[in-house]
Amino acid sequence: MATRKCVLVLAAVGVLAVGGCASGSTPPVAAPQGASPSSTASATAAATAAKTAPAPAPKTVAPPTGVAVKGCTTDQVNVIVGESSGAAGTLVQEMDVHNTSAVTCTLTGRPFVSVYGKVPQGGGTVEATLGGVAVGQIPSTFGQLGAAATPQNLTHGDYAVFFLKWSQVPVGSKPCDKADGYAFRTPADASVSHLVAFAFTVCGGEVQVSNFMSKSSGF
């Protein structure tokens, strides 16, 4: 009858009943065949590390070959005041244009620049466009800074440069203009301008601007 009783219990509760029939106690759970304590610990540590490891940062992907690169909008770039140079009253200022967007874009030609400063209004002054300062292009005869326009493709984080050129030598009795900066806009964007703070004094009533160039063209 003992044997029959064990068979009935086995059918009811499965594997644990086999141990109960044999010895009256629950057997220990064995590790998988071929595993050792050290290998089990290593596997557990690896699984924990995989769960806690940070996800890799997304990569910037350049446009596929044959796909046209769009012109940079004003909001895709940031202008940083770079190095300056000059002699005999003529000053040249490098401006670095940084692609802060996640996509590749291009700059071709020269930027829109409008010089601003303090203008009388009512009983005080306001910051506004200096009507007495014209903006032209650096001539081709002015060395490398007068070079023709070439496309500057910028991936995320890349830079291009352009240059401002002006005179600090008064012309006749005409007063010089004190500028506090300039409005900047890319050639591909007519919707918005950024104000770049940059104090300088313009004599002769003109500021000249170069085309966009590679960062290696900077000072």
TIMIKOL-59022 format. One record per residue: z, x, y negated of N, C-alpha, C in turn. Coordinates in nm, 3 decimals, padded with zeros to 5 digits. Layout:
! residues N
<r <Z,X,Y>,<Z,X,Y>,<Z,X,Y>>
...
***
This chain:
! residues 219
<r <00.000,00.082,00.121>,<00.000,00.000,00.000>,<00.000,00.086,-00.126>>
<r <00.063,00.206,-00.118>,<00.067,00.294,-00.237>,<-00.072,00.330,-00.281>>
<r <-00.155,00.358,-00.182>,<-00.292,00.396,-00.216>,<-00.365,00.284,-00.285>>
<r <-00.348,00.162,-00.236>,<-00.415,00.047,-00.297>,<-00.365,00.026,-00.439>>
<r <-00.236,00.047,-00.462>,<-00.180,00.029,-00.596>,<-00.242,00.126,-00.694>>
<r <-00.258,00.248,-00.653>,<-00.322,00.347,-00.740>,<-00.464,00.307,-00.773>>
<r <-00.539,00.257,-00.682>,<-00.677,00.217,-00.704>,<-00.684,00.106,-00.806>>
<r <-00.591,00.009,-00.797>,<-00.590,-00.102,-00.891>,<-00.558,-00.054,-01.032>>
<r <-00.462,00.038,-01.045>,<-00.429,00.093,-01.176>,<-00.544,00.172,-01.232>>
<r <-00.612,00.249,-01.151>,<-00.728,00.327,-01.192>,<-00.836,00.236,-01.250>>
<r <-00.858,00.124,-01.188>,<-00.961,00.032,-01.237>,<-00.922,-00.026,-01.371>>
<r <-00.791,-00.038,-01.394>,<-00.746,-00.102,-01.517>,<-00.743,-00.008,-01.635>>
<r <-00.693,00.116,-01.617>,<-00.672,00.204,-01.732>,<-00.753,00.331,-01.728>>
<r <-00.833,00.352,-01.633>,<-00.925,00.464,-01.634>,<-00.861,00.595,-01.595>>
<r <-00.903,00.706,-01.662>,<-00.871,00.842,-01.621>,<-00.723,00.869,-01.627>>
<r <-00.651,00.818,-01.730>,<-00.509,00.848,-01.742>,<-00.431,00.801,-01.621>>
<r <-00.476,00.696,-01.551>,<-00.406,00.647,-01.433>,<-00.413,00.745,-01.318>>
<r <-00.516,00.826,-01.311>,<-00.528,00.925,-01.203>,<-00.414,01.023,-01.211>>
<r <-00.384,01.071,-01.331>,<-00.271,01.162,-01.348>,<-00.141,01.092,-01.311>>
<r <-00.129,00.966,-01.346>,<-00.006,00.894,-01.317>,<00.019,00.880,-01.169>>
<r <-00.087,00.861,-01.093>,<-00.071,00.851,-00.948>,<-00.035,00.984,-00.887>>
<r <-00.089,01.090,-00.941>,<-00.068,01.221,-00.879>,<00.070,01.274,-00.908>>
<r <00.119,01.262,-01.034>,<00.244,01.329,-01.065>,<00.341,01.245,-01.146>>
<r <00.293,01.131,-01.203>,<00.379,01.048,-01.284>,<00.387,01.092,-01.429>>
<r <00.307,01.191,-01.472>,<00.306,01.237,-01.611>,<00.163,01.252,-01.660>>
<r <00.144,01.253,-01.795>,<00.009,01.265,-01.855>,<-00.030,01.412,-01.863>>
<r <-00.147,01.450,-01.811>,<-00.190,01.591,-01.809>,<-00.227,01.637,-01.949>>
<r <-00.210,01.768,-01.980>,<-00.253,01.820,-02.109>,<-00.403,01.814,-02.124>>
<r <-00.450,01.802,-02.251>,<-00.594,01.799,-02.276>,<-00.646,01.941,-02.280>>
<r <-00.744,01.973,-02.199>,<-00.797,02.109,-02.191>,<-00.901,02.132,-02.298>>
<r <-00.912,02.260,-02.346>,<-01.017,02.297,-02.440>,<-01.151,02.293,-02.372>>
<r <-01.261,02.278,-02.447>,<-01.394,02.279,-02.384>,<-01.415,02.406,-02.303>>
<r <-01.486,02.392,-02.192>,<-01.509,02.506,-02.103>,<-01.580,02.619,-02.178>>
<r <-01.526,02.738,-02.164>,<-01.586,02.857,-02.226>,<-01.535,02.885,-02.364>>
<r <-01.454,02.792,-02.426>,<-01.404,02.814,-02.561>,<-01.275,02.893,-02.557>>
<r <-01.250,02.973,-02.660>,<-01.127,03.050,-02.672>,<-01.057,03.006,-02.800>>
<r <-00.925,03.031,-02.813>,<-00.854,02.992,-02.935>,<-00.916,03.049,-03.062>>
<r <-00.961,03.175,-03.056>,<-01.018,03.238,-03.176>,<-01.150,03.173,-03.217>>
<r <-01.236,03.139,-03.118>,<-01.363,03.078,-03.151>,<-01.344,02.937,-03.203>>
<r <-01.244,02.866,-03.149>,<-01.215,02.731,-03.198>,<-01.168,02.736,-03.342>>
<r <-01.081,02.832,-03.376>,<-01.031,02.847,-03.513>,<-01.143,02.882,-03.609>>
<r <-01.236,02.969,-03.564>,<-01.348,03.009,-03.649>,<-01.437,02.890,-03.679>>
<r <-01.463,02.806,-03.579>,<-01.547,02.689,-03.599>,<-01.482,02.593,-03.697>>
<r <-01.349,02.576,-03.685>,<-01.278,02.486,-03.777>,<-01.285,02.538,-03.920>>
<r <-01.265,02.670,-03.939>,<-01.271,02.730,-04.072>,<-01.410,02.716,-04.133>>
<r <-01.515,02.734,-04.051>,<-01.652,02.722,-04.101>,<-01.681,02.580,-04.146>>
<r <-01.633,02.482,-04.068>,<-01.655,02.342,-04.105>,<-01.584,02.308,-04.236>>
<r <-01.461,02.360,-04.252>,<-01.387,02.335,-04.376>,<-01.457,02.397,-04.496>>
<r <-01.506,02.520,-04.481>,<-01.577,02.589,-04.590>,<-01.703,02.515,-04.629>>
<r <-01.775,02.459,-04.530>,<-01.899,02.387,-04.558>,<-01.872,02.263,-04.641>>
<r <-01.756,02.198,-04.616>,<-01.723,02.077,-04.690>,<-01.682,02.108,-04.835>>
<r <-01.615,02.222,-04.857>,<-01.562,02.254,-04.990>,<-01.656,02.339,-05.074>>
<r <-01.761,02.397,-05.017>,<-01.852,02.484,-05.093>,<-01.926,02.404,-05.200>>
<r <-01.942,02.457,-05.324>,<-02.013,02.383,-05.430>,<-02.160,02.369,-05.399>>
<r <-02.220,02.260,-05.445>,<-02.363,02.240,-05.423>,<-02.442,02.339,-05.506>>
<r <-02.555,02.391,-05.454>,<-02.634,02.489,-05.530>,<-02.692,02.425,-05.656>>
<r <-02.705,02.507,-05.764>,<-02.758,02.459,-05.892>,<-02.906,02.424,-05.877>>
<r <-02.953,02.318,-05.943>,<-03.095,02.282,-05.933>,<-03.183,02.388,-05.996>>
<r <-03.299,02.410,-05.936>,<-03.391,02.511,-05.986>,<-03.495,02.447,-06.077>>
<r <-03.534,02.524,-06.180>,<-03.641,02.478,-06.269>,<-03.774,02.501,-06.199>>
<r <-03.853,02.397,-06.190>,<-03.981,02.406,-06.119>,<-04.094,02.406,-06.220>>
<r <-04.180,02.506,-06.213>,<-04.295,02.515,-06.302>,<-04.400,02.412,-06.260>>
<r <-04.484,02.366,-06.352>,<-04.588,02.269,-06.316>,<-04.682,02.326,-06.210>>
<r <-04.734,02.242,-06.121>,<-04.829,02.290,-06.019>,<-04.953,02.350,-06.084>>
<r <-05.018,02.439,-06.013>,<-05.140,02.502,-06.063>,<-05.245,02.395,-06.093>>
<r <-05.307,02.407,-06.208>,<-05.409,02.310,-06.247>,<-05.359,02.196,-06.332>>
<r <-05.225,02.182,-06.342>,<-05.167,02.076,-06.425>,<-05.145,02.131,-06.566>>
<r <-05.196,02.060,-06.666>,<-05.186,02.107,-06.804>,<-05.040,02.108,-06.850>>
<r <-05.002,02.215,-06.921>,<-04.867,02.225,-06.976>,<-04.866,02.156,-07.111>>
<r <-04.772,02.066,-07.131>,<-04.765,01.991,-07.256>,<-04.703,02.076,-07.367>>
<r <-04.739,02.041,-07.491>,<-04.683,02.110,-07.606>,<-04.534,02.080,-07.620>>
<r <-04.458,02.180,-07.662>,<-04.313,02.162,-07.680>,<-04.287,02.065,-07.795>>
<r <-04.200,01.969,-07.772>,<-04.156,01.884,-07.881>,<-04.042,01.954,-07.955>>
<r <-04.012,01.905,-08.074>,<-03.906,01.968,-08.154>,<-03.772,01.962,-08.082>>
<r <-03.746,01.852,-08.013>,<-03.617,01.837,-07.944>,<-03.605,01.925,-07.819>>
<r <-03.715,01.984,-07.774>,<-03.710,02.070,-07.655>,<-03.675,02.214,-07.688>>
<r <-03.672,02.248,-07.817>,<-03.649,02.388,-07.855>,<-03.537,02.398,-07.958>>
<r <-03.485,02.518,-07.969>,<-03.382,02.549,-08.068>,<-03.425,02.675,-08.143>>
<r <-03.410,02.675,-08.275>,<-03.451,02.790,-08.356>,<-03.329,02.874,-08.391>>
<r <-03.338,03.004,-08.364>,<-03.230,03.098,-08.392>,<-03.280,03.203,-08.490>>
<r <-03.203,03.230,-08.595>,<-03.241,03.331,-08.694>,<-03.228,03.470,-08.631>>
<r <-03.338,03.545,-08.630>,<-03.339,03.676,-08.566>,<-03.323,03.791,-08.666>>
<r <-03.392,03.901,-08.638>,<-03.382,04.021,-08.721>,<-03.473,04.010,-08.844>>
<r <-03.443,04.093,-08.944>,<-03.526,04.094,-09.066>,<-03.577,04.234,-09.094>>
<r <-03.681,04.241,-09.174>,<-03.740,04.369,-09.212>,<-03.806,04.351,-09.349>>
<r <-03.832,04.462,-09.417>,<-03.899,04.449,-09.547>,<-03.897,04.578,-09.625>>
<r <-03.987,04.583,-09.723>,<-03.996,04.699,-09.812>,<-04.072,04.657,-09.937>>
<r <-04.041,04.725,-10.048>,<-04.112,04.703,-10.175>,<-04.108,04.557,-10.218>>
<r <-03.996,04.491,-10.191>,<-03.980,04.354,-10.237>,<-04.039,04.247,-10.147>>
<r <-04.111,04.286,-10.043>,<-04.167,04.189,-09.948>,<-04.077,04.185,-09.825>>
<r <-04.026,04.068,-09.790>,<-03.934,04.053,-09.678>,<-03.997,03.973,-09.565>>
<r <-03.964,04.010,-09.443>,<-04.013,03.941,-09.324>,<-03.893,03.907,-09.237>>
<r <-03.886,03.783,-09.193>,<-03.774,03.738,-09.111>,<-03.826,03.684,-08.977>>
<r <-03.772,03.738,-08.868>,<-03.805,03.687,-08.735>,<-03.724,03.562,-08.706>>
<r <-03.789,03.463,-08.646>,<-03.724,03.342,-08.599>,<-03.752,03.325,-08.450>>
<r <-03.646,03.312,-08.370>,<-03.660,03.299,-08.225>,<-03.655,03.152,-08.185>>
<r <-03.753,03.110,-08.105>,<-03.762,02.971,-08.061>,<-03.730,02.966,-07.912>>
<r <-03.622,02.899,-07.879>,<-03.566,02.896,-07.743>,<-03.597,02.763,-07.676>>
<r <-03.660,02.767,-07.558>,<-03.685,02.644,-07.482>,<-03.556,02.603,-07.413>>
<r <-03.490,02.499,-07.463>,<-03.364,02.452,-07.406>,<-03.384,02.337,-07.308>>
<r <-03.507,02.294,-07.287>,<-03.533,02.183,-07.195>,<-03.546,02.235,-07.052>>
<r <-03.555,02.143,-06.956>,<-03.563,02.180,-06.814>,<-03.707,02.196,-06.767>>
<r <-03.804,02.173,-06.856>,<-03.945,02.178,-06.816>,<-04.018,02.288,-06.892>>
<r <-04.131,02.328,-06.837>,<-04.217,02.425,-06.905>,<-04.301,02.353,-07.011>>
<r <-04.308,02.413,-07.131>,<-04.391,02.357,-07.237>,<-04.457,02.473,-07.311>>
<r <-04.547,02.442,-07.401>,<-04.623,02.547,-07.468>,<-04.619,02.532,-07.620>>
<r <-04.624,02.645,-07.690>,<-04.631,02.648,-07.836>,<-04.760,02.720,-07.875>>
<r <-04.842,02.654,-07.954>,<-04.968,02.714,-07.998>,<-04.987,02.687,-08.147>>
<r <-05.029,02.790,-08.219>,<-05.047,02.774,-08.364>,<-04.920,02.811,-08.438>>
<r <-04.902,02.755,-08.556>,<-04.782,02.786,-08.633>,<-04.700,02.660,-08.655>>
<r <-04.570,02.676,-08.674>,<-04.484,02.559,-08.692>,<-04.499,02.498,-08.830>>
<r <-04.458,02.372,-08.841>,<-04.443,02.311,-08.972>,<-04.313,02.362,-09.033>>
<r <-04.319,02.412,-09.156>,<-04.202,02.463,-09.226>,<-04.203,02.407,-09.368>>
<r <-04.088,02.355,-09.410>,<-04.072,02.305,-09.546>,<-03.939,02.356,-09.601>>
<r <-03.945,02.436,-09.708>,<-03.827,02.502,-09.762>,<-03.743,02.402,-09.843>>
<r <-03.611,02.407,-09.819>,<-03.522,02.318,-09.896>,<-03.411,02.397,-09.965>>
<r <-03.352,02.334,-10.066>,<-03.242,02.394,-10.140>,<-03.182,02.291,-10.233>>
<r <-03.101,02.334,-10.327>,<-03.034,02.242,-10.419>,<-03.131,02.201,-10.531>>
<r <-03.145,02.072,-10.546>,<-03.235,02.015,-10.647>,<-03.154,01.924,-10.739>>
<r <-03.172,01.937,-10.871>,<-03.097,01.851,-10.964>,<-03.126,01.703,-10.940>>
<r <-03.019,01.626,-10.943>,<-03.035,01.480,-10.934>,<-02.915,01.414,-10.999>>
<r <-02.942,01.326,-11.095>,<-02.835,01.263,-11.169>,<-02.754,01.368,-11.244>>
<r <-02.623,01.366,-11.224>,<-02.540,01.466,-11.289>,<-02.505,01.583,-11.201>>
<r <-02.565,01.590,-11.079>,<-02.534,01.699,-10.987>,<-02.657,01.749,-10.915>>
<r <-02.641,01.792,-10.794>,<-02.753,01.843,-10.714>,<-02.748,01.784,-10.573>>
<r <-02.863,01.782,-10.508>,<-02.874,01.739,-10.368>,<-02.961,01.839,-10.294>>
<r <-02.944,01.844,-10.161>,<-03.032,01.928,-10.079>,<-03.163,01.854,-10.056>>
<r <-03.272,01.915,-10.098>,<-03.402,01.850,-10.086>,<-03.511,01.957,-10.081>>
<r <-03.633,01.914,-10.050>,<-03.747,02.006,-10.047>,<-03.768,02.069,-10.184>>
<r <-03.787,02.201,-10.185>,<-03.814,02.272,-10.309>,<-03.962,02.258,-10.342>>
<r <-03.992,02.169,-10.436>,<-04.131,02.141,-10.468>,<-04.206,02.260,-10.526>>
<r <-04.134,02.357,-10.579>,<-04.201,02.472,-10.638>,<-04.234,02.583,-10.540>>
<r <-04.201,02.561,-10.412>,<-04.228,02.663,-10.309>,<-04.334,02.611,-10.213>>
<r <-04.453,02.670,-10.219>,<-04.560,02.634,-10.126>,<-04.542,02.711,-09.994>>
<r <-04.597,02.657,-09.888>,<-04.591,02.722,-09.756>,<-04.734,02.747,-09.708>>
<r <-04.766,02.876,-09.687>,<-04.899,02.913,-09.639>,<-04.890,02.991,-09.510>>
<r <-05.002,03.048,-09.469>,<-05.009,03.125,-09.345>,<-05.018,03.274,-09.375>>
<r <-04.946,03.354,-09.295>,<-04.957,03.500,-09.309>,<-05.102,03.540,-09.281>>
<r <-05.167,03.612,-09.372>,<-05.310,03.643,-09.354>,<-05.334,03.740,-09.238>>
<r <-05.453,03.735,-09.185>,<-05.490,03.821,-09.071>,<-05.489,03.969,-09.109>>
<r <-05.493,03.998,-09.238>,<-05.492,04.137,-09.284>,<-05.352,04.198,-09.285>>
<r <-05.250,04.116,-09.257>,<-05.113,04.166,-09.261>,<-05.068,04.211,-09.121>>
<r <-05.143,04.304,-09.064>,<-05.106,04.365,-08.936>,<-05.086,04.266,-08.823>>
<r <-04.995,04.298,-08.733>,<-04.971,04.217,-08.614>,<-04.921,04.077,-08.650>>
<r <-04.850,04.064,-08.761>,<-04.794,03.933,-08.797>,<-04.902,03.833,-08.839>>
<r <-05.023,03.883,-08.864>,<-05.133,03.793,-08.898>,<-05.223,03.765,-08.780>>
<r <-05.176,03.793,-08.658>,<-05.258,03.775,-08.538>,<-05.296,03.628,-08.517>>
<r <-05.411,03.608,-08.450>,<-05.459,03.472,-08.422>,<-05.365,03.402,-08.324>>
<r <-05.374,03.270,-08.321>,<-05.287,03.190,-08.235>,<-05.326,03.204,-08.088>>
<r <-05.226,03.223,-08.003>,<-05.244,03.223,-07.858>,<-05.134,03.137,-07.797>>
<r <-05.164,03.062,-07.688>,<-05.062,02.975,-07.629>,<-04.944,03.056,-07.576>>
<r <-04.824,03.006,-07.604>,<-04.701,03.067,-07.554>,<-04.633,02.967,-07.460>>
<r <-04.652,02.989,-07.329>,<-04.591,02.900,-07.230>,<-04.446,02.941,-07.207>>
<r <-04.355,02.848,-07.224>,<-04.212,02.877,-07.213>,<-04.151,02.795,-07.099>>
<r <-04.098,02.864,-06.998>,<-04.018,02.796,-06.897>,<-03.877,02.777,-06.955>>
<r <-03.792,02.709,-06.880>,<-03.656,02.687,-06.928>,<-03.588,02.821,-06.960>>
<r <-03.533,02.833,-07.080>,<-03.462,02.954,-07.119>,<-03.548,03.061,-07.183>>
<r <-03.681,03.045,-07.181>,<-03.769,03.145,-07.242>,<-03.771,03.133,-07.394>>
<r <-03.821,03.243,-07.458>,<-03.828,03.248,-07.605>,<-03.971,03.280,-07.650>>
<r <-04.005,03.227,-07.766>,<-04.121,03.273,-07.844>,<-04.066,03.306,-07.982>>
<r <-04.148,03.366,-08.067>,<-04.103,03.399,-08.203>,<-04.210,03.359,-08.303>>
<r <-04.168,03.339,-08.427>,<-04.260,03.333,-08.540>,<-04.191,03.403,-08.657>>
<r <-04.266,03.429,-08.764>,<-04.212,03.507,-08.876>,<-04.233,03.435,-09.009>>
<r <-04.136,03.451,-09.097>,<-04.148,03.407,-09.236>,<-04.167,03.531,-09.323>>
<r <-04.251,03.521,-09.425>,<-04.277,03.633,-09.516>,<-04.273,03.579,-09.659>>
<r <-04.202,03.649,-09.746>,<-04.193,03.608,-09.886>,<-04.164,03.728,-09.975>>
<r <-04.172,03.708,-10.106>,<-04.148,03.816,-10.202>,<-04.019,03.789,-10.279>>
<r <-03.951,03.897,-10.310>,<-03.832,03.889,-10.395>,<-03.856,03.952,-10.532>>
<r <-03.981,03.974,-10.565>,<-04.017,04.034,-10.694>,<-04.058,03.922,-10.791>>
<r <-03.985,03.904,-10.901>,<-04.020,03.798,-10.997>,<-04.162,03.816,-11.050>>
<r <-04.227,03.703,-11.076>,<-04.362,03.705,-11.131>,<-04.356,03.650,-11.273>>
<r <-04.378,03.741,-11.371>,<-04.373,03.700,-11.510>,<-04.237,03.642,-11.546>>
<r <-04.240,03.532,-11.616>,<-04.116,03.468,-11.659>,<-04.075,03.354,-11.565>>
<r <-04.149,03.334,-11.459>,<-04.119,03.224,-11.368>,<-03.993,03.255,-11.288>>
<r <-03.895,03.164,-11.286>,<-03.772,03.192,-11.211>,<-03.796,03.188,-11.060>>
<r <-03.713,03.259,-10.988>,<-03.720,03.257,-10.842>,<-03.642,03.136,-10.789>>
<r <-03.675,03.091,-10.670>,<-03.610,02.975,-10.609>,<-03.511,03.019,-10.503>>
<r <-03.394,02.960,-10.506>,<-03.292,02.988,-10.405>,<-03.298,02.882,-10.296>>
<r <-03.333,02.926,-10.178>,<-03.345,02.833,-10.064>,<-03.219,02.839,-09.978>>
<r <-03.184,02.725,-09.921>,<-03.070,02.719,-09.828>,<-03.116,02.711,-09.683>>
<r <-03.246,02.695,-09.663>,<-03.300,02.686,-09.528>,<-03.436,02.621,-09.530>>
<r <-03.478,02.571,-09.414>,<-03.608,02.506,-09.405>,<-03.608,02.401,-09.294>>
<r <-03.693,02.302,-09.310>,<-03.715,02.204,-09.204>,<-03.819,02.262,-09.109>>
<r <-03.795,02.243,-08.979>,<-03.883,02.300,-08.875>,<-03.933,02.188,-08.785>>
<r <-04.061,02.198,-08.748>,<-04.120,02.104,-08.653>,<-04.227,02.175,-08.573>>
<r <-04.238,02.147,-08.445>,<-04.341,02.210,-08.362>,<-04.477,02.147,-08.390>>
<r <-04.586,02.218,-08.359>,<-04.720,02.162,-08.383>,<-04.747,02.034,-08.304>>
<r <-04.682,02.018,-08.189>,<-04.709,01.901,-08.104>,<-04.622,01.780,-08.138>>
<r <-04.538,01.790,-08.240>,<-04.440,01.685,-08.268>,<-04.434,01.654,-08.417>>
<r <-04.475,01.535,-08.452>,<-04.469,01.494,-08.593>,<-04.359,01.392,-08.616>>
<r <-04.274,01.370,-08.516>,<-04.176,01.261,-08.524>,<-04.041,01.303,-08.581>>
<r <-04.005,01.429,-08.568>,<-03.871,01.470,-08.609>,<-03.874,01.617,-08.653>>
<r <-03.785,01.653,-08.743>,<-03.771,01.792,-08.788>,<-03.626,01.836,-08.772>>
<r <-03.607,01.964,-08.745>,<-03.474,02.023,-08.743>,<-03.453,02.101,-08.872>>
<r <-03.333,02.096,-08.928>,<-03.301,02.177,-09.044>,<-03.238,02.307,-08.997>>
<r <-03.300,02.418,-09.036>,<-03.252,02.551,-08.998>,<-03.185,02.613,-09.119>>
<r <-03.056,02.638,-09.111>,<-02.982,02.697,-09.224>,<-03.017,02.845,-09.236>>
<r <-03.068,02.883,-09.353>,<-03.106,03.023,-09.375>,<-03.122,03.044,-09.526>>
<r <-03.027,03.112,-09.587>,<-03.029,03.133,-09.732>,<-03.118,03.252,-09.768>>
<r <-03.213,03.229,-09.859>,<-03.297,03.338,-09.908>,<-03.354,03.300,-10.044>>
<r <-03.398,03.402,-10.118>,<-03.452,03.381,-10.252>,<-03.601,03.408,-10.252>>
<r <-03.678,03.310,-10.301>,<-03.823,03.319,-10.300>,<-03.874,03.337,-10.443>>
<r <-03.949,03.444,-10.463>,<-04.014,03.466,-10.592>,<-04.165,03.452,-10.574>>
<r <-04.231,03.406,-10.678>,<-04.376,03.390,-10.669>,<-04.418,03.255,-10.617>>
<r <-04.323,03.171,-10.575>,<-04.354,03.033,-10.536>,<-04.423,03.013,-10.404>>
<r <-04.412,03.109,-10.309>,<-04.477,03.088,-10.179>,<-04.401,03.157,-10.066>>
<r <-04.395,03.088,-09.953>,<-04.347,03.145,-09.826>,<-04.463,03.137,-09.728>>
<r <-04.485,03.246,-09.654>,<-04.593,03.246,-09.555>,<-04.534,03.247,-09.414>>
<r <-04.604,03.181,-09.321>,<-04.556,03.163,-09.184>,<-04.661,03.216,-09.086>>
<r <-04.616,03.284,-08.982>,<-04.708,03.335,-08.878>,<-04.729,03.230,-08.770>>
<r <-04.822,03.258,-08.679>,<-04.836,03.178,-08.557>,<-04.721,03.213,-08.461>>
<r <-04.702,03.128,-08.360>,<-04.607,03.161,-08.255>,<-04.658,03.282,-08.176>>
<r <-04.567,03.371,-08.141>,<-04.601,03.491,-08.065>,<-04.502,03.510,-07.951>>
<r <-04.533,03.605,-07.863>,<-04.441,03.635,-07.753>,<-04.314,03.701,-07.805>>
<r <-04.207,03.688,-07.731>,<-04.080,03.747,-07.771>,<-04.091,03.897,-07.789>>
<r <-04.180,03.962,-07.716>,<-04.196,04.108,-07.727>,<-04.252,04.150,-07.862>>
<r <-04.303,04.054,-07.939>,<-04.358,04.085,-08.072>,<-04.248,04.094,-08.178>>
<r <-04.124,04.057,-08.140>,<-04.014,04.056,-08.235>,<-03.967,04.196,-08.273>>
<r <-03.880,04.201,-08.371>,<-03.828,04.330,-08.420>,<-03.730,04.389,-08.319>>
***
